[in-house]
Amino acid sequence: MEYHERPASFRQARLNPFDRGEEEGSPPGGKTPSRDELRPELFSSKSRNQSLDRAMDLGLAEDHFSRPVGSFVASDIEQLKMAIEECKRLILELPEHSERQKDTVVKLIHLRLKLQELNDPEEDEPNLRVLLEHRFSKEKSKSVKQTCDKCSTIIWGLIQTWYTCTGCYYRCHSKCLNLINKPCVRSKVSHQSEYELSICPEIGLDRQDYRCAECRTPVSLRGVPSEARQCDYTGQYYCSTCHWNDTAVIPARVIHNWEFEPRKVCRSSMRYLALMIPRPVLKLREVNPLLFNFVEELVEIRKLRQDILLMKPYFITCKEAMEARLLLQLHDRQHFVENNDMYSLQDLIDISSGRLSCSLTEIHTTFAKHIKLDCDRCQAKGFVCELCKEGDILFPFDSHTSMCHDCSAVFHRDCFYDNSTTCPKCARMTERKEHVVCMLCLREL
């Protein structure tokens, strides 16, 4: 790339950004020292002077965030490095907190960004890359707040190409893609959709041979050569590259202790828990049935879920309910209309905070209103108590009713438990079956 020579007066003005007369940190009397007086060891010869003129002009007089046309040669990069070193020395010599020092720091940042751009030129990167079951998509965002999961350095979105895995949200520079050795966590979720339900199952750093459980880097509790950090989910120890002190709610602590305080976990565990949190894989009745005796909110949610399951047959046979798509109000928790045993970790978190109880009660009220008040077809599917034959139409989800487990007939709760005889509907069905058997026997005779 060719650089056009600028007029000497313009270049001199750009190369002396600190000659402002008498300012904060300037010598007494308002006289600003010349360049040779300020740094005599750096400007001892004419050739050195010209070299620094080109380096400082290259770094300080250009737009550092626009990509130049063409390509730089090695000498240009070396001259830019010389300008960076000159800025560093100048910052140390200038008075602290002075305006000139602040301006020099800003220019140093621009120079380093320019050097990073030259060392890592943007090429025509593909929009999609597949590595170790990751599906990396090229990012277009220019945010500079991202961190590379491979090298643990900042991703400068203004000048660097970076990718994000659409499955587990693993982020990295384009130059780090071929160095990745960690498979996508989503594949683990697909093949192993079960939580570790032991609280911090530690095996000891000696069992790990004093190495990181993931990348096998040597680690130590003393921090030499690298600090050993424990993951509260797996119980294993990791290096600082694999464990960033991220926090997450631990499923085992929730189920056994009803504890929701976030604990420190490694990066892979954090992604795994984030992908698993909406999945209904926790069967509380089997893992810890005593939890319902101590958490009243769980009992309330279980009753609401049981009622919704009893309402479901009304909706799937009602044209108006199907057109209104009432059951889709639970699209975020579809397992609520499939069973009443399975819970996701997000369900338990929302139960603890009270959010689930409020939202589910509102949906329960909407469903009951449709069946009992708004829809004539659903009202016609109600029951009359055959034991007392009094009162209003009954529905199986009413709080004052009981249902026969054999024939699903609905009665008043008091009538059902006070009745010493069998269910009238079951008795009729039994009598009908006996009559059919007798008729078949007579025909055979």
Secondary structure, DSSP 4 states (H G I P E B T S, - for coil): ---PPPPHHHHHHHH-TT--SS-TTPPGGGPPPPHHHH-TTTSSSHHHHHHHHHHHHHHHSS-TTSPPSS---HHHHHHHHHHHHHHHHHHHHSPTT-HHHHHHHHHHHHHHHHHHHHHS------SEEEETTEEEEE-----S-EE-TTT--EE-TTT--EEEETTT--EEEGGGGGG-----HHHHHHH------SSS----TTTTTTB-TTT--B-BTT-SSSB-EE-TTT--EE-TTT---EEE--HHHHHHH-----EEE-HHHHHHHHHHTTS--EEHHHH-TTHHHH-HHHHHHHHHHHHHHHHHHHHHT-HHHHHHTGGGGGGGGGGGGT-SSEE-HHHHHHHHHTHHHHHHHHHHHHHHHIIIII-HHHHTT-B--TTT--SS-B-TT-TTEEE-TTT--EEEHHHHHH--S--HHHHHHHHHHHHHHHHHHHHH-
